[in-house]
Amino acid sequence: SQPRSMTIAPDGGSLYVVNYDSDAMSKIRTSDMQQIQRVPTGHHPIGITYDKVDHRVWVACYSGSLYVFDDAAP
């Protein structure tokens, strides 16, 4: 609920979206725009970026907390 920010994997195969009201991040397969993964985050995630060197997704929350997730193939 209430998607705020998004980033895309370097290969273009996955889109990552933070869901502000749901306190979660969604991984979306770009070929058909289906959600393939959903992980909880801290309260009110607002920012997201993809680190292409380490293949990690960084999520910043409104409270000031930061979460780092390894990007794994579905």
C-alpha positions in Angstrom: 0.0 0.0 0.0 1.2 3.5 -0.9 4.3 2.8 -3.1 6.8 5.6 -2.6 10.1 5.0 -4.4 11.6 2.4 -6.7 14.8 1.2 -8.2 15.7 -1.3 -10.9 18.3 -4.1 -11.0 21.1 -3.4 -13.5 19.9 -6.2 -15.8 16.4 -4.7 -15.9 14.8 -7.9 -14.8 13.6 -6.8 -11.4 12.0 -3.6 -10.0 12.1 -2.9 -6.3 9.4 -0.8 -4.7 9.0 0.4 -1.1 5.4 0.3 0.2 5.1 3.2 2.8 1.8 2.1 4.5 2.6 -1.7 4.4 6.1 -1.4 5.9 7.5 -3.6 3.2 9.5 -3.8 0.0 8.3 -5.6 -3.1 10.4 -7.3 -5.8 8.6 -7.1 -9.1 9.5 -9.2 -12.2 9.6 -6.7 -15.0 8.6 -9.2 -17.8 5.1 -9.5 -16.5 5.0 -7.0 -13.5 4.2 -9.7 -11.0 5.3 -9.5 -7.4 7.8 -12.3 -6.8 9.0 -11.4 -3.3 7.9 -9.2 -0.4 10.0 -8.5 2.6 9.2 -6.5 5.8 11.1 -3.3 6.5 11.0 -0.8 9.3 8.1 1.6 9.7 7.3 3.8 6.7 10.0 3.0 4.1 10.6 6.0 1.9 13.8 5.5 -0.1 15.5 2.7 -2.0 18.5 2.1 -4.1 20.3 -0.9 -5.8 24.0 -1.4 -5.2 25.1 -3.1 -8.4 28.6 -3.9 -7.0 27.4 -6.0 -4.1 23.9 -6.9 -5.5 22.1 -5.5 -2.5 19.0 -3.4 -2.1 19.2 -0.6 0.5 16.0 0.7 2.1 15.7 3.9 4.2 12.8 4.4 6.5 11.2 7.6 7.7 12.3 6.8 11.3 15.9 7.0 10.2 16.6 3.3 10.1 18.3 1.6 7.1 17.9 -1.9 5.9 20.1 -3.8 3.5 18.9 -6.9 1.6 20.9 -9.3 -0.5 19.3 -9.7 -4.0 18.7 -13.3 -4.6 17.2 -14.9 -7.7 13.6 -15.9 -7.1 
